[in-house]
C-alpha cells in the first residue's frame, strides 16, 4: 500500500511539473519576402592569374602593389528591383587591412596582403548612377570602396540614401593586389597567392 502511494505521489508530482513547464513559452517569428525578380551577376573574367613574382621585387618595409586591372561586372534582372551586392571573402582574416579582401596566410599566421576593389562608372538601365554602400542594409551613403564589411548598390545622382530600382546594371571594378612588406613574411619557399571573393546578389 505504501509502495502504491509513493508511485502515485511521484506521478502527481511529474504531472504538476509538466504543467508548470508548459506554462512558460517563447515564440519564433519567421518573416521575409518572396520576390518574383531574379538577378544574375556576370564578371568579364572570373580569375586573375598573376603568374610568378620574385620575392626580390617586393618592398622590404612597405606594401607592394603587384597588379591593378579593371574588370566589368553586369547584373541582369528579370524585372526592375532593388538589390545589393555582397562581397564574401573566401579567405577571411587574412587581409592586412580591413578594407581589403584576403590573399591567404603564410605558415598559418602571416597575412600575405590584400585585394582592394573599387566600383567605377555604374550605369543602370542606360543612365549614369552613383555607387552607394551600407554596413547594415538600412543606412546608405555614397561610396565607391567595396570592402568585406559593406553591401554595395546604386542610387540616383541626386540621392545617395537609398538604392534605386534597376533591371540592368553595368559597372567597372578596379581591382588591385597588394602584398604586405616583405620583412614580415617568410619567403624562403614558394608562396601561393590565394585570394577568392564571391559576389552575391541580395534583395
C-alpha positions, -999 to 999 in steps of 0.1 A, spaced: 0 0 0 28 24 9 45 15 -23 14 23 -44 11 57 -26 47 66 -33 44 58 -70 11 77 -72 27 107 -55 56 106 -79 32 105 -108 13 135 -95 45 155 -90 56 148 -125 22 158 -139 24 190 -119 59 198 -131 49 191 -167 21 217 -164 45 242 -150 69 238 -179 41 241 -204 30 274 -190 64 290 -199 69 295 -237 86 317 -263 78 324 -299 100 323 -330 87 346 -358 98 340 -394 95 368 -418 107 376 -453 96 383 -488 95 361 -519 103 383 -549 94 374 -585 125 391 -597 158 372 -601 191 388 -609 223 372 -623 257 387 -619 284 382 -645 321 391 -645 342 397 -676 368 374 -661 364 351 -631 402 347 -625 432 369 -621 464 350 -628 495 369 -616 520 343 -626 553 341 -607 565 371 -588 601 372 -574 603 380 -537 632 403 -546 607 426 -564 588 431 -531 595 461 -509 610 452 -476 594 479 -454 563 489 -473 534 472 -491 540 464 -528 513 469 -554 518 439 -577 488 442 -600 460 466 -609 433 460 -635 397 467 -644 370 440 -647 335 445 -659 305 434 -638 270 432 -651 238 423 -632 207 415 -653 174 411 -636 140 397 -648 124 429 -637 134 462 -621 142 456 -585 162 470 -556 192 448 -548 226 450 -531 258 432 -539 278 415 -511 314 406 -515 321 374 -494 358 370 -485 368 334 -492 400 339 -471 386 357 -441 410 372 -416 440 370 -439 439 406 -453 464 431 -438 437 458 -440 400 455 -430 390 474 -462 406 446 -484 398 410 -492 423 384 -480 451 367 -500 457 338 -476 483 331 -449 519 320 -448 526 295 -421 490 299 -409 496 333 -392 514 357 -416 489 377 -436 501 379 -472 483 411 -483 450 422 -496 428 426 -527 412 461 -530 381 467 -550 365 500 -561 334 505 -582 336 529 -611 313 541 -639 280 525 -628 253 526 -655 217 515 -646 193 509 -674 213 532 -697 216 561 -672 246 572 -651 241 565 -614 263 565 -583 276 537 -562 264 536 -526 274 515 -496 258 503 -464 270 484 -433 236 472 -422 214 473 -453 193 502 -439 215 533 -438 232 541 -472 259 566 -482 278 575 -513 310 554 -516 329 535 -543 351 515 -520 339 479 -517 352 460 -487 341 428 -470 321 447 -444 298 466 -468 269 460 -491 271 479 -524 243 492 -546 235 522 -568 215 553 -562 204 582 -584 229 610 -589 207 632 -567 202 608 -538 227 585 -521 204 575 -493 187 545 -509 190 520 -537 170 525 -568 150 501 -589 173 485 -616 168 459 -643 202 460 -660 233 472 -642 268 476 -657 299 488 -639 337 486 -637 356 470 -609 390 484 -603 409 455 -586 443 459 -572 465 433 -554 489 444 -527 515 422 -509 525 433 -474 560 444 -466 584 415 -472 602 418 -439 571 405 -422 569 374 -443 587 340 -445 596 339 -482 621 311 -481 598 288 -501 573 295 -529 541 311 -515 507 308 -533 487 340 -537 453 326 -528 425 352 -529 389 345 -535 358 367 -535 323 356 -541 298 383 -554 263 376 -541 231 394 -551 209 403 -521 173 415 -524 
